[in-house]
Amino acid sequence: MLSRPEPLSLLLDAVGDVERLVLLGDIVELMGGQPQRAMAAAQPVLRALGAQLGADRQVVVVPGNHDGSLVRDWARAQGHKLAPDSAVEPSATSLLARLVSWLAPAQVRVHYPGVWLSERVWATHGHYLDRHLLPESAFGIARGLLGRLPRRGATPIDYELAGGPSVTQLESLLTRLPRPLAALVEDVAELVRAATMPRVPRILLHRRLAPITAMLLGAQMRHASIPAMARVVHRLGVDADCVVFGHVHRLGPLPGDRPAQWQGPGGRPRIVNTGSWVYEPLLLSRASPPHPYWPGGAVILEPGQEPRAVGLLDQLAANQLR
């Protein structure tokens, strides 16, 4: 959405008075085999954000899976020194150095795979949770992969190097197909991740069933993705009261969501999702905001307050986004 003037203007207005902007992964699409095209598309947006923030405020970049090549070689070189909140030199890769330069004059920090935003709030893109989805299906058990999953006492490099298939790897392979076939495959990959099923019933991949699909994926988010995120936090030994992540694109918790479904075992950690900035017709056909899959999601963190999920594009109608 940020390639369009109205959504970008609303984001720039929203960050006008924040002290720190955290870009929580998938900032640039680098999995589709066209990095230069993706970087060119991101450049004007990142320059606008840097200019809006100015030299006195800060941007924190936390790469995810779609832009993992910004830091992947650096991360693997760290080995077991890679911590849950490792600081990354902006010059770690040439792509990262270019991206950081576009955010000037704002002060830029880069962390991977996560960053502490306060003493009790940890934020990460969330792609490590994929390791606890498909590999623990019947397919994974048949391949004997469970013993290779990161266990308690793991470090981030265990997730970086974990063997066997994951949704992220499946997506990376399939999205190299030519357009428009790749567009359909990306839709399928997102549904696979959110639903944690090896196959998505073809009947769900239709816009007329968007409300049902969104409802089913919301249920799978609560019953699979959030527990998987809590498992990552536990196995990395991240002692946080609250964890902020993105990745599965379901903004929340929102009014009407049950708080207990957005928590790890025993109520900790509380979990908040930043949503997405992509308009997905397979989830949003005939929908109107507020909606958990409406583009424009963000999380606001204020001193002494619980992290709060908000929809920054809720004032825009579907015909302004499609």
C-alpha positions as CSV (number, residue, x, y, z in Angstrom):
1,M,0.0,0.0,0.0
2,L,2.9,2.4,0.7
3,S,3.5,2.9,-3.1
4,R,0.3,4.8,-3.1
5,P,0.1,8.5,-1.9
6,E,-2.9,8.2,0.5
7,P,-1.6,5.3,2.6
8,L,1.9,6.7,2.7
9,S,0.6,10.1,3.8
10,L,-1.4,8.5,6.6
11,L,1.7,6.6,7.8
12,L,3.8,9.8,7.7
13,D,1.2,11.6,9.7
14,A,1.1,8.7,12.3
15,V,4.9,8.8,12.8
16,G,5.0,12.6,13.1
17,D,5.2,12.6,16.9
18,V,6.7,9.2,17.7
19,E,10.2,8.9,19.3
20,R,11.1,5.7,17.6
21,L,9.8,3.8,14.6
22,V,10.4,0.0,14.5
23,L,10.2,-1.6,11.0
24,L,9.5,-5.2,12.1
25,G,10.5,-7.1,9.0
26,D,9.5,-7.8,5.4
27,I,10.4,-4.2,4.7
28,V,11.6,-5.1,1.2
29,E,10.5,-8.1,-1.0
30,L,13.8,-9.9,-1.6
31,M,12.4,-13.5,-2.0
32,G,11.0,-13.0,-5.5
33,G,14.3,-13.0,-7.3
34,Q,14.2,-9.3,-8.3
35,P,16.1,-7.5,-5.5
36,Q,17.0,-4.4,-7.5
37,R,13.4,-3.9,-8.5
38,A,12.3,-4.4,-4.9
39,M,14.9,-2.0,-3.5
40,A,13.9,0.6,-6.1
41,A,10.3,0.4,-5.0
42,A,11.2,0.7,-1.3
43,Q,13.6,3.6,-1.7
44,P,11.1,6.5,-1.9
45,V,9.1,5.2,1.0
46,L,12.1,4.8,3.3
47,R,13.4,8.2,2.3
48,A,10.1,9.8,3.1
49,L,10.1,8.1,6.5
50,G,13.6,9.2,7.3
51,A,12.8,12.8,6.3
52,Q,9.7,12.8,8.4
53,L,11.5,11.5,11.5
54,G,14.5,13.8,11.2
55,A,17.9,13.7,12.8
56,D,16.6,13.7,16.4
57,R,14.6,10.5,16.2
58,Q,15.3,6.8,15.6
59,V,14.4,4.0,13.3
60,V,15.0,0.4,14.4
61,V,15.2,-2.1,11.5
62,V,14.5,-5.8,12.3
63,P,14.6,-7.9,9.2
64,G,12.2,-10.8,8.6
65,N,12.1,-13.7,6.2
66,H,11.1,-11.8,3.0
67,D,14.1,-9.4,3.5
68,G,16.3,-11.9,5.3
69,S,19.1,-11.5,2.8
70,L,19.7,-8.1,4.4
71,V,21.4,-10.0,7.3
72,R,21.4,-13.7,6.5
73,D,25.1,-14.1,5.8
74,W,26.0,-11.9,8.7
75,A,23.7,-13.9,11.1
76,R,25.1,-17.2,10.1
77,A,28.7,-16.0,10.5
78,Q,27.8,-15.1,14.1
79,G,27.0,-18.7,15.0
80,H,26.1,-19.2,18.6
81,K,27.1,-15.6,19.4
82,L,23.9,-14.6,17.7
83,A,21.6,-13.5,20.5
84,P,17.8,-12.8,20.5
85,D,18.6,-9.0,20.3
86,S,21.9,-8.9,18.4
87,A,22.9,-5.5,17.1
88,V,23.9,-5.6,13.4
89,E,26.4,-3.2,11.8
90,P,24.6,-1.3,9.1
91,S,27.4,-2.2,6.8
92,A,27.0,-5.9,7.4
93,T,25.8,-6.4,3.8
94,S,25.6,-4.0,0.8
95,L,21.8,-4.3,0.6
96,L,21.5,-3.4,4.3
97,A,23.9,-0.4,3.9
98,R,21.8,0.9,1.0
99,L,18.5,0.5,3.0
100,V,19.9,2.2,6.1
101,S,21.3,5.2,4.0
102,W,17.8,5.9,2.7
103,L,16.5,6.4,6.2
104,A,18.8,9.3,6.8
105,P,18.8,11.8,8.5
106,A,17.0,9.6,11.1
107,Q,19.2,7.6,13.5
108,V,19.2,4.0,12.5
109,R,19.8,0.8,14.5
110,V,19.6,-2.7,13.1
111,H,18.8,-5.7,15.3
112,Y,18.2,-9.4,14.5
113,P,16.3,-11.6,15.0
114,G,14.6,-9.3,17.6
115,V,15.0,-6.2,19.7
116,W,14.1,-5.3,23.3
117,L,11.8,-2.2,23.1
118,S,11.7,-1.9,26.9
119,E,12.8,-4.1,29.8
120,R,9.8,-6.4,29.4
121,V,8.8,-6.0,25.7
122,W,10.6,-8.0,23.0
123,A,9.8,-7.6,19.3
124,T,10.7,-9.9,16.4
125,H,9.4,-10.4,12.9
126,G,8.2,-13.9,13.9
127,H,9.3,-16.2,11.1
128,Y,11.0,-18.6,13.5
129,L,7.5,-19.8,14.4
130,D,7.4,-21.5,11.0
131,R,9.7,-24.2,12.4
132,H,7.0,-25.3,14.8
133,L,4.3,-25.6,12.1
134,L,4.8,-27.8,9.1
135,P,7.7,-29.8,10.6
136,E,5.4,-31.0,13.4
137,S,2.7,-32.1,11.0
138,A,2.4,-35.8,10.0
139,F,4.7,-35.0,7.1
140,G,7.4,-33.8,9.4
141,I,7.1,-36.8,11.7
142,A,7.4,-39.1,8.7
143,R,10.6,-37.5,7.7
144,G,12.0,-37.8,11.2
145,L,12.5,-34.0,11.6
146,L,11.2,-33.5,15.1
147,G,14.6,-34.2,16.7
148,R,16.2,-31.4,14.7
149,L,13.8,-28.7,15.8
150,P,15.3,-26.1,18.3
151,R,14.7,-27.2,21.8
152,R,14.7,-25.4,25.2
153,G,18.0,-23.6,25.6
154,A,18.2,-22.9,21.8
155,T,19.9,-19.9,20.3
156,P,18.8,-18.0,17.2
157,I,21.4,-19.9,15.1
158,D,19.5,-23.1,15.8
159,Y,16.5,-21.6,14.1
160,E,18.6,-20.2,11.3
161,L,20.2,-23.6,10.5
162,A,17.3,-25.9,11.5
163,G,17.0,-28.7,8.9
164,G,13.9,-29.8,7.1
165,P,11.1,-27.9,5.3
166,S,9.4,-24.9,6.7
167,V,6.7,-22.6,5.2
168,T,9.3,-19.9,4.7
169,Q,11.4,-22.2,2.5
170,L,8.4,-23.4,0.6
171,E,7.4,-19.8,0.0
172,S,10.9,-18.9,-1.1
173,L,10.9,-21.7,-3.7
174,L,7.4,-21.1,-5.1
175,T,7.5,-17.3,-5.3
176,R,10.2,-17.5,-7.9
177,L,7.5,-18.5,-10.5
178,P,6.6,-16.0,-13.2
179,R,3.7,-13.6,-12.6
180,P,0.7,-13.9,-12.4
181,L,1.2,-17.5,-11.2
182,A,3.5,-16.2,-8.4
183,A,0.7,-14.0,-7.1
184,L,-1.6,-17.0,-6.6
185,V,1.2,-19.0,-5.1
186,E,1.9,-16.2,-2.6
187,D,-1.7,-16.3,-1.6
188,V,-1.5,-20.0,-1.1
189,A,1.7,-19.7,0.9
190,E,0.2,-17.2,3.2
191,L,-2.9,-19.4,3.8
192,V,-0.7,-22.4,4.4
193,R,1.3,-20.5,7.0
194,A,-1.7,-19.2,8.8
195,A,-3.7,-22.4,8.6
196,T,-0.6,-24.6,9.3
197,M,-1.9,-27.2,6.9
198,P,0.2,-28.9,4.1
199,R,-2.7,-28.4,1.7
200,V,-5.3,-25.6,1.5
201,P,-8.7,-26.7,0.2
202,R,-9.0,-25.2,-3.2
203,I,-12.6,-24.1,-2.4
204,L,-11.2,-21.6,0.1
205,L,-9.1,-19.8,-2.5
206,H,-12.0,-17.7,-3.8
207,R,-13.0,-14.2,-3.1
208,R,-16.6,-15.1,-2.5
209,L,-15.5,-17.1,0.5
210,A,-13.2,-14.3,1.9
211,P,-15.2,-13.9,5.2
212,I,-15.1,-17.6,5.9
213,T,-11.4,-17.8,5.0
214,A,-10.6,-14.9,7.3
215,M,-12.5,-16.5,10.1
216,L,-10.8,-19.9,9.7
217,L,-7.4,-18.3,9.5
218,G,-8.1,-16.2,12.6
219,A,-9.0,-19.5,14.4
220,Q,-5.8,-21.1,13.2
221,M,-3.8,-18.0,14.2
222,R,-5.0,-18.4,17.8
223,H,-4.7,-22.2,17.9
224,A,-1.4,-22.6,16.0
225,S,0.6,-19.5,15.2
226,I,0.4,-17.8,18.6
227,P,1.3,-21.1,20.5
228,A,4.2,-21.5,18.0
229,M,5.4,-17.9,18.7
230,A,5.2,-18.6,22.5
231,R,7.2,-21.8,21.9
232,V,10.0,-19.8,20.1
233,V,10.1,-17.3,23.0
234,H,10.4,-20.2,25.5
235,R,13.1,-22.1,23.6
236,L,15.2,-18.9,23.1
237,G,14.9,-18.1,26.8
238,V,13.4,-14.7,26.2
239,D,12.0,-13.5,29.5
240,A,9.4,-11.0,28.3
241,D,6.0,-10.0,29.6
242,C,4.9,-9.0,26.1
243,V,6.1,-10.1,22.6
244,V,5.3,-8.1,19.5
245,F,5.5,-9.8,16.1
246,G,4.1,-9.7,12.6
247,H,4.6,-12.4,9.9
248,V,1.2,-13.9,9.9
249,H,-0.6,-10.6,9.1
250,R,-3.4,-10.9,11.6
251,L,-3.6,-7.6,13.5
252,G,-4.5,-8.0,17.2
253,P,-5.6,-8.3,19.7
254,L,-8.5,-6.1,18.7
255,P,-11.7,-5.3,20.6
256,G,-13.7,-8.4,20.7
257,D,-10.7,-10.7,20.8
258,R,-10.4,-12.8,23.9
259,P,-7.2,-11.8,25.8
260,A,-6.6,-15.4,26.9
261,Q,-6.1,-16.4,23.3
262,W,-3.3,-13.9,22.9
263,Q,-1.1,-15.3,25.6
264,G,1.4,-18.0,26.1
265,P,1.0,-20.8,28.7
266,G,0.2,-19.5,32.1
267,G,-0.6,-16.0,30.7
268,R,3.0,-15.2,29.7
269,P,4.0,-13.7,27.4
270,R,1.2,-11.5,26.2
271,I,1.4,-11.5,22.4
272,V,0.5,-8.6,20.0
273,N,0.6,-8.8,16.2
274,T,1.3,-5.8,13.9
275,G,-0.8,-6.9,11.0
276,S,0.1,-6.1,7.4
277,W,0.3,-3.4,4.7
278,V,-0.9,-5.7,1.9
279,Y,-4.4,-5.7,0.5
280,E,-5.3,-9.3,0.2
281,P,-8.6,-9.8,-1.7
282,L,-8.8,-13.5,-0.7
283,L,-9.3,-12.3,2.9
284,L,-10.9,-8.8,2.4
285,S,-13.5,-9.2,-0.5
286,R,-16.6,-7.3,0.7
287,A,-15.0,-6.5,4.0
288,S,-14.8,-3.1,5.6
289,P,-12.6,-1.8,8.4
290,P,-12.0,-2.3,11.2
291,H,-10.9,-5.8,10.2
292,P,-7.9,-7.9,11.5
293,Y,-6.6,-8.4,7.9
294,W,-7.1,-4.8,6.8
295,P,-3.8,-3.3,5.6
296,G,-2.2,-0.6,7.7
297,G,-1.6,-2.4,11.0
298,A,0.7,-1.1,13.6
299,V,1.4,-1.4,17.3
300,I,1.9,1.6,19.6
301,L,4.1,1.3,22.7
302,E,3.8,4.0,25.3
303,P,5.5,4.2,28.7
304,G,3.4,2.5,31.4
305,Q,0.9,1.2,28.9
306,E,0.2,-2.2,27.3
307,P,1.3,-2.4,23.6
308,R,-1.8,-1.4,21.5
309,A,-2.7,-2.7,18.0
310,V,-4.1,0.0,15.7
311,G,-5.3,0.2,12.1
312,L,-3.7,3.3,10.5
313,L,-5.6,2.9,7.2
314,D,-9.1,2.1,8.6
315,Q,-10.4,5.4,7.2
316,L,-9.7,4.3,3.7
317,A,-12.3,2.3,1.7
318,A,-11.6,-0.8,-0.3
319,N,-11.7,1.1,-3.6
320,Q,-8.9,3.3,-2.4
321,L,-6.7,0.3,-1.6
322,R,-7.3,-2.2,-4.4
